[in-house]
Amino acid sequence: MMGMNLRTMSSVSILALAFGLSATPLIAQEIDFEYRCVILKTQSIVNTTTTLPTGETQLLGGDTFFVEFWATDSGTSNPGIVFAIADLDYPQNLVSGCMPTVTPLFSLFASGTCDGLIVDELGGSQFAGGVGAAPEWARVAFVQFTADGTGLANFALQPATMESAPFGGGVISTTNIDYGTCSVPIGVIVNETGACCDSINACSEDVTESDCLMFGGRYLGNFLTCADDPDLDSFVGCSDICPVSPAPMGVDAEGRPLGDVDADCDVDLVDYSILQGNFSDPGQE
């Protein structure tokens, strides 16, 4: 390599020389690589998959989580990926404790530095062919964070200074890479709860509707206690079969509106039709 200064050459250029490959960017193709980020509370246990993991839908303050960097070679020839690199933009006002790690799959020339705004030059390389060739996805790296603030945390993979490259080919122009984004809300989850009546009509408070119904209970309504009488019919808690149904004509002994023939806690045209049918049908007693 006479006349060449390796200190000024990129990692991919050095790899290209070592393997007799072209270091000329492949700019004639359309999208060749796809880069995606996935947010997980528990990091993946595999480094290759044909289906990306499903990301988190909510994080709480103090949660530790991982933003994983996945890549696939979806180009026409798709020989696989030997060098995958990207910057990761992250919301410094919502997260802390940035700790990047390159997976063993791409441990050669591994890099990634947190500078307070981005994870700079996140990624690495490997020598085998077929790694990350579509439909396979390869996990390049992951970054550990701690959720600190409240709001929507947005993460975005962006072009890095160093180049990405496929197996047996030249480097990939950043215009031929589809860079993905991922996001997750961070903050307190407010579950609406209320009073729940069990199978023997015993009342419990601060229960979610889904939990109440799961155990065969009867949910009285959000934010209600066992002593509330929201429809003002003098029946409270589990003694009221219809706890939120005003009954201007009065209620029966169970708190059900008078005239509620179909037992749905209201009096409407359906009840009227049933009553009308009963009176008009000579077969009805």
C-alpha positions in Angstrom: 0.0 0.0 0.0 2.8 2.4 -0.9 1.8 6.0 -1.0 -1.4 5.5 1.1 -1.9 7.1 4.5 -4.0 4.6 6.5 -4.6 7.2 9.3 -6.6 9.4 6.9 -8.6 6.5 5.5 -12.0 5.4 6.7 -12.5 2.0 8.3 -14.5 0.8 5.2 -11.8 2.0 2.8 -9.3 -0.1 4.8 -11.6 -3.1 4.7 -12.1 -2.6 1.0 -8.3 -2.6 0.4 -7.8 -5.7 2.6 -10.4 -7.7 0.7 -9.7 -6.3 -2.7 -13.0 -4.5 -2.9 -14.0 -1.2 -4.5 -14.1 1.7 -2.2 -16.2 3.7 -4.6 -19.6 4.6 -3.2 -22.6 2.8 -4.8 -24.7 5.8 -5.7 -26.6 4.4 -8.7 -28.9 2.2 -6.6 -32.1 3.1 -4.9 -32.6 2.1 -1.2 -30.0 -0.6 -0.4 -29.8 -0.6 3.4 -32.6 -0.1 5.9 -31.7 1.0 9.4 -34.3 0.8 12.2 -34.4 1.6 15.9 -36.5 -0.3 18.5 -37.2 0.8 22.1 -37.2 -2.1 24.6 -37.2 -2.4 28.4 -35.5 -5.7 28.1 -32.9 -6.0 25.3 -33.1 -8.7 22.6 -31.5 -12.0 23.3 -30.7 -12.6 19.6 -28.7 -10.6 17.1 -30.4 -11.8 13.9 -34.1 -12.2 13.2 -36.6 -12.0 10.3 -39.1 -10.1 12.4 -38.2 -6.9 14.3 -39.2 -6.9 18.0 -42.2 -4.9 19.1 -41.2 -1.7 20.8 -42.5 -0.3 24.1 -45.7 1.8 24.1 -45.1 3.5 27.5 -42.2 4.2 29.9 -42.3 5.6 33.4 -39.8 8.0 34.9 -36.8 6.0 36.2 -37.3 3.2 33.8 -34.1 1.8 32.3 -34.5 1.0 28.6 -32.6 0.2 25.4 -32.7 1.7 21.9 -31.6 -1.1 19.6 -30.1 -0.4 16.1 -31.1 -3.0 13.5 -30.0 -3.2 9.9 -30.9 -5.1 6.8 -29.5 -5.2 3.2 -32.7 -5.0 1.2 -31.0 -4.1 -2.1 -31.3 -5.9 -5.4 -28.3 -8.1 -4.9 -28.4 -8.0 -1.0 -25.1 -9.9 -0.3 -25.3 -8.8 3.4 -23.7 -6.1 5.5 -20.1 -5.8 6.5 -20.1 -2.3 7.9 -23.2 -0.6 9.5 -22.9 2.9 11.0 -25.2 5.7 11.9 -25.7 8.6 14.3 -28.5 8.2 16.9 -30.3 11.5 17.8 -31.9 11.3 21.2 -34.0 13.7 23.5 -31.5 14.9 26.1 -34.2 16.6 28.1 -36.1 13.3 28.6 -33.4 10.7 29.0 -30.0 10.3 30.7 -27.3 7.7 31.2 -26.4 7.2 27.6 -24.4 3.9 27.3 -23.8 2.6 23.8 -22.7 -1.0 23.1 -21.9 -2.6 19.7 -23.1 -6.3 19.5 -20.6 -9.1 19.1 -21.9 -9.5 15.5 -20.4 -6.1 14.5 -17.5 -5.9 17.0 -14.8 -5.0 14.5 -14.0 -1.3 14.3 -16.8 -0.8 16.9 -17.6 2.8 17.7 -20.2 5.0 19.4 -19.8 8.0 21.6 -22.5 10.0 23.5 -22.0 13.8 23.2 -25.2 15.0 24.9 -27.1 15.4 21.6 -26.4 12.3 19.6 -24.7 9.0 19.8 -22.0 9.7 17.3 -20.8 7.0 14.8 -22.7 4.1 16.3 -21.9 0.8 14.7 -19.2 -1.6 13.6 -18.2 -4.2 11.1 -17.8 -7.9 10.5 -16.3 -10.1 7.7 -19.0 -12.7 6.9 -21.3 -12.7 3.9 -25.0 -12.9 4.1 -25.3 -11.2 7.5 -28.4 -9.0 7.5 -29.4 -10.0 4.0 -33.2 -9.5 3.6 -35.4 -10.8 5.0 -32.9 -11.1 7.9 -32.3 -8.2 10.2 -29.0 -7.9 12.1 -28.7 -6.1 15.5 -25.8 -3.8 15.1 -25.8 -2.0 18.5 -27.9 -0.8 21.4 -27.8 2.2 23.7 -29.0 2.1 27.3 -30.9 5.1 28.7 -32.8 6.0 31.8 -36.2 7.8 31.4 -36.0 11.1 33.3 -38.7 13.5 32.0 -42.3 13.5 30.9 -43.2 13.7 27.2 -42.8 12.0 23.9 -39.2 10.7 23.5 -38.2 10.7 19.8 -35.1 8.9 18.6 -33.8 9.0 15.0 -31.0 7.2 13.1 -29.1 9.7 11.0 -26.3 9.6 8.5 -22.8 9.2 10.1 -19.5 10.5 8.9 -18.1 7.0 8.3 -19.6 4.9 5.5 -21.6 1.7 5.5 -20.8 -1.1 3.1 -22.3 -4.4 1.8 -20.3 -7.7 1.5 -18.2 -7.7 -1.6 -19.2 -4.2 -2.8 -18.3 -0.6 -2.4 -19.4 1.8 0.3 -23.1 2.8 0.3 -24.0 6.5 -0.1 -26.2 7.8 2.7 -28.8 8.6 0.1 -29.2 4.9 -0.5 -29.9 4.2 3.2 -33.4 4.4 4.7 -32.9 5.8 8.2 -35.7 5.0 10.7 -37.1 6.7 13.8 -38.8 5.4 16.9 -40.6 7.1 19.8 -42.2 6.3 23.2 -44.2 8.4 25.7 -42.5 8.9 29.0 -44.5 9.8 32.1 -47.1 8.6 34.6 -49.8 6.2 33.4 -53.1 7.2 34.9 -55.4 4.3 35.0 -59.1 5.2 35.6 -60.4 3.2 38.5 -63.7 2.9 40.3 -65.9 0.7 42.4 -66.5 -3.0 41.6 -69.1 -5.4 42.8 -68.2 -9.1 43.0 -70.4 -12.1 42.6 -71.9 -11.8 46.1 -72.3 -8.0 45.7 -69.4 -7.1 47.9 -67.9 -3.8 46.9 -64.2 -2.9 46.3 -62.8 0.4 45.4 -59.9 1.6 43.2 -60.3 -1.2 40.7 -59.9 -0.8 36.9 -62.8 -1.8 34.8 -60.7 -4.5 33.0 -59.7 -6.1 36.3 -63.3 -6.0 37.6 -64.7 -7.7 34.5 -61.8 -10.2 34.3 -63.0 -11.7 37.7 -66.7 -11.6 36.8 -67.5 -8.5 38.6 -69.9 -5.6 37.9 -68.1 -2.3 37.3 -70.0 0.7 38.8 -68.1 3.4 37.0 -64.9 5.4 36.8 -64.0 7.3 40.0 -67.0 6.0 41.9 -66.7 4.8 45.5 -68.9 2.2 47.3 -70.8 5.0 49.0 -71.6 7.1 45.9 -75.0 7.7 44.5 -74.4 9.4 41.2 -77.9 9.1 39.9 -79.5 10.3 43.2 -82.0 7.4 43.5 -81.1 6.7 47.1 -79.4 3.4 46.2 -75.6 3.4 46.8 -72.8 1.1 45.8 -73.6 -2.4 44.9 -77.2 -2.1 46.0 -77.8 -0.1 42.8 -78.1 -2.3 39.7 -78.0 0.8 37.5 -75.7 3.2 39.4 -75.5 6.0 36.8 -79.0 5.9 35.3 -81.2 8.8 36.2 -84.8 7.6 36.6 -87.3 10.5 36.7 -90.2 8.1 36.9 -88.6 6.3 39.9 -86.8 3.0 40.4 -87.6 -0.5 41.5 -86.2 -2.3 44.5 -82.8 -2.9 42.8 -82.3 0.7 41.6 -83.4 -0.1 38.1 -85.5 2.7 36.3 -89.2 1.9 36.1 -90.1 0.9 32.5 -86.6 -0.7 31.8 -88.1 -3.8 30.2 -85.0 -5.0 28.5 -82.8 -4.5 31.6 -80.2 -2.3 30.0 -80.5 0.5 32.7 -82.4 3.0 30.5 -85.9 3.6 29.3 -86.0 4.1 25.5 -87.9 3.2 22.4 -86.8 -0.4 22.6 -88.6 -0.7 25.9 -91.7 1.0 24.4 -91.7 -1.4 21.5 -91.6 -4.4 23.7 -94.4 -3.0 25.9 -96.5 -2.2 22.7 -95.9 -5.7 21.4 -97.1 -7.3 24.6 -100.3 -5.3 24.6 -101.1 -5.7 20.9 -100.3 -9.5 20.7 -103.4 -11.4 21.7 -101.2 -14.4 22.5 -99.6 -12.5 25.4 -101.3 -12.6 28.7 
